[in-house]
Amino acid sequence: MKETTDANEAALLQDARKRLETFAKERGNLIPILQMVQEKLAYLPSPALAMVAEYLGMTASDVYGVATFYNQFRFQPPGRNPIKVCLGTACYVKGGDIILENFERKLKIREGDTTPDREFSVERVACVGCCALAPVAVAGETLHGHMQPSKVEGLVLRIRMETQKKEKEADEKSNSD
């Protein structure tokens, strides 16, 4: 699994390297370049930051300094099953912070991190616009309203089971081909 991920990441990084040539080598292009790289890789790993720095004639620490200033950039790979917990006012008042803590505990990661197998990532969001359903969590593209701490484990288990089912179906299909 890890080797495949690394091979995929290397291929995506190589593609991003080719796309760099569409940008003028000007410091003013740093943000659009970082956005392009993150769009390709889903986050900004150290080799990508070094590649951008070399292309623009900057130090890696200068590129990293700019990237860390903006909260749009990720430095950890997102999970295949991202979970976003709303901590807007309505969700917070109704226990959104407790929901977040339960996801962190169940997945054994902190907010902003990804599980070692890259299956899950957890992040807090300011608002998802469903205040009447507070507290809210979004798993992938599915909104889960009226979340309760007791629902967290079931949601994680359901996602894991669906993932295993999809993997099994893909294995069976590739074995039949």
Contacts in CASP RR format, 6 or more apart in sequence:
PFRMAT RR
TARGET T0000
AUTHOR 0000-0000-0000
METHOD contacts of the structure
MODEL  1
MKETTDANEAALLQDARKRLETFAKERGNLIPILQMVQEKLAYLPSPALA
MVAEYLGMTASDVYGVATFYNQFRFQPPGRNPIKVCLGTACYVKGGDIIL
ENFERKLKIREGDTTPDREFSVERVACVGCCALAPVAVAGETLHGHMQPS
KVEGLVLRIRMETQKKEKEADEKSNSD
1 117 0 8 1.000
5 118 0 8 1.000
9 41 0 8 1.000
9 45 0 8 1.000
12 40 0 8 1.000
12 41 0 8 1.000
13 40 0 8 1.000
13 41 0 8 1.000
13 45 0 8 1.000
13 47 0 8 1.000
13 48 0 8 1.000
13 51 0 8 1.000
15 40 0 8 1.000
16 36 0 8 1.000
16 37 0 8 1.000
16 40 0 8 1.000
16 41 0 8 1.000
16 48 0 8 1.000
16 51 0 8 1.000
17 51 0 8 1.000
19 36 0 8 1.000
19 40 0 8 1.000
20 33 0 8 1.000
20 51 0 8 1.000
20 52 0 8 1.000
20 55 0 8 1.000
23 29 0 8 1.000
23 32 0 8 1.000
23 33 0 8 1.000
23 36 0 8 1.000
23 55 0 8 1.000
25 55 0 8 1.000
25 56 0 8 1.000
25 57 0 8 1.000
26 56 0 8 1.000
27 56 0 8 1.000
27 58 0 8 1.000
29 56 0 8 1.000
30 52 0 8 1.000
30 56 0 8 1.000
30 58 0 8 1.000
30 63 0 8 1.000
30 66 0 8 1.000
31 66 0 8 1.000
31 70 0 8 1.000
33 52 0 8 1.000
33 55 0 8 1.000
33 56 0 8 1.000
34 44 0 8 1.000
34 52 0 8 1.000
34 63 0 8 1.000
34 66 0 8 1.000
34 67 0 8 1.000
34 73 0 8 1.000
35 72 0 8 1.000
37 44 0 8 1.000
37 48 0 8 1.000
37 51 0 8 1.000
37 52 0 8 1.000
38 44 0 8 1.000
38 72 0 8 1.000
38 73 0 8 1.000
38 74 0 8 1.000
41 48 0 8 1.000
41 77 0 8 1.000
42 74 0 8 1.000
42 77 0 8 1.000
42 78 0 8 1.000
43 73 0 8 1.000
43 74 0 8 1.000
43 75 0 8 1.000
43 76 0 8 1.000
43 77 0 8 1.000
43 78 0 8 1.000
44 67 0 8 1.000
44 73 0 8 1.000
44 74 0 8 1.000
44 75 0 8 1.000
45 75 0 8 1.000
45 77 0 8 1.000
46 60 0 8 1.000
49 60 0 8 1.000
49 63 0 8 1.000
49 64 0 8 1.000
49 67 0 8 1.000
50 60 0 8 1.000
52 58 0 8 1.000
52 63 0 8 1.000
53 59 0 8 1.000
53 60 0 8 1.000
53 62 0 8 1.000
53 63 0 8 1.000
56 63 0 8 1.000
67 73 0 8 1.000
67 75 0 8 1.000
68 75 0 8 1.000
76 112 0 8 1.000
76 113 0 8 1.000
76 114 0 8 1.000
76 121 0 8 1.000
77 114 0 8 1.000
77 118 0 8 1.000
77 121 0 8 1.000
78 114 0 8 1.000
78 121 0 8 1.000
79 114 0 8 1.000
79 115 0 8 1.000
79 118 0 8 1.000
79 119 0 8 1.000
79 120 0 8 1.000
79 121 0 8 1.000
80 118 0 8 1.000
80 119 0 8 1.000
80 120 0 8 1.000
80 163 0 8 1.000
81 119 0 8 1.000
81 120 0 8 1.000
81 121 0 8 1.000
81 139 0 8 1.000
81 140 0 8 1.000
81 159 0 8 1.000
81 163 0 8 1.000
82 120 0 8 1.000
82 121 0 8 1.000
82 122 0 8 1.000
82 123 0 8 1.000
82 139 0 8 1.000
82 140 0 8 1.000
83 103 0 8 1.000
83 120 0 8 1.000
83 121 0 8 1.000
83 122 0 8 1.000
83 123 0 8 1.000
83 137 0 8 1.000
83 138 0 8 1.000
83 139 0 8 1.000
83 140 0 8 1.000
84 122 0 8 1.000
84 123 0 8 1.000
84 124 0 8 1.000
84 125 0 8 1.000
84 128 0 8 1.000
84 137 0 8 1.000
84 138 0 8 1.000
84 140 0 8 1.000
85 91 0 8 1.000
85 96 0 8 1.000
85 99 0 8 1.000
85 100 0 8 1.000
85 103 0 8 1.000
85 111 0 8 1.000
85 122 0 8 1.000
85 123 0 8 1.000
85 124 0 8 1.000
85 125 0 8 1.000
85 135 0 8 1.000
85 136 0 8 1.000
85 137 0 8 1.000
85 147 0 8 1.000
86 96 0 8 1.000
86 124 0 8 1.000
86 125 0 8 1.000
86 126 0 8 1.000
86 127 0 8 1.000
86 128 0 8 1.000
86 129 0 8 1.000
86 130 0 8 1.000
86 134 0 8 1.000
86 135 0 8 1.000
86 136 0 8 1.000
86 137 0 8 1.000
86 138 0 8 1.000
87 96 0 8 1.000
87 97 0 8 1.000
87 100 0 8 1.000
87 124 0 8 1.000
87 125 0 8 1.000
87 126 0 8 1.000
88 125 0 8 1.000
88 126 0 8 1.000
88 127 0 8 1.000
89 127 0 8 1.000
89 131 0 8 1.000
90 131 0 8 1.000
90 132 0 8 1.000
90 134 0 8 1.000
90 135 0 8 1.000
91 99 0 8 1.000
91 127 0 8 1.000
91 131 0 8 1.000
91 134 0 8 1.000
91 135 0 8 1.000
91 136 0 8 1.000
92 135 0 8 1.000
93 134 0 8 1.000
94 134 0 8 1.000
94 135 0 8 1.000
95 135 0 8 1.000
96 134 0 8 1.000
96 135 0 8 1.000
96 147 0 8 1.000
98 149 0 8 1.000
99 135 0 8 1.000
99 137 0 8 1.000
99 147 0 8 1.000
99 148 0 8 1.000
99 149 0 8 1.000
99 152 0 8 1.000
100 111 0 8 1.000
100 122 0 8 1.000
100 124 0 8 1.000
102 149 0 8 1.000
102 152 0 8 1.000
102 153 0 8 1.000
103 122 0 8 1.000
103 137 0 8 1.000
103 152 0 8 1.000
103 156 0 8 1.000
104 110 0 8 1.000
104 111 0 8 1.000
104 122 0 8 1.000
106 152 0 8 1.000
106 153 0 8 1.000
106 156 0 8 1.000
107 115 0 8 1.000
107 120 0 8 1.000
107 122 0 8 1.000
107 156 0 8 1.000
108 115 0 8 1.000
109 115 0 8 1.000
109 120 0 8 1.000
109 121 0 8 1.000
109 122 0 8 1.000
110 122 0 8 1.000
111 122 0 8 1.000
111 123 0 8 1.000
111 124 0 8 1.000
112 121 0 8 1.000
112 122 0 8 1.000
112 123 0 8 1.000
112 124 0 8 1.000
113 121 0 8 1.000
113 122 0 8 1.000
114 120 0 8 1.000
114 121 0 8 1.000
115 121 0 8 1.000
119 160 0 8 1.000
119 163 0 8 1.000
120 156 0 8 1.000
120 159 0 8 1.000
125 138 0 8 1.000
128 136 0 8 1.000
128 138 0 8 1.000
128 143 0 8 1.000
130 136 0 8 1.000
130 143 0 8 1.000
130 145 0 8 1.000
133 143 0 8 1.000
133 145 0 8 1.000
133 146 0 8 1.000
134 145 0 8 1.000
134 146 0 8 1.000
135 145 0 8 1.000
135 146 0 8 1.000
135 147 0 8 1.000
136 143 0 8 1.000
136 144 0 8 1.000
136 145 0 8 1.000
136 147 0 8 1.000
137 143 0 8 1.000
137 144 0 8 1.000
137 145 0 8 1.000
137 147 0 8 1.000
137 155 0 8 1.000
138 144 0 8 1.000
139 155 0 8 1.000
139 159 0 8 1.000
144 151 0 8 1.000
144 155 0 8 1.000
END
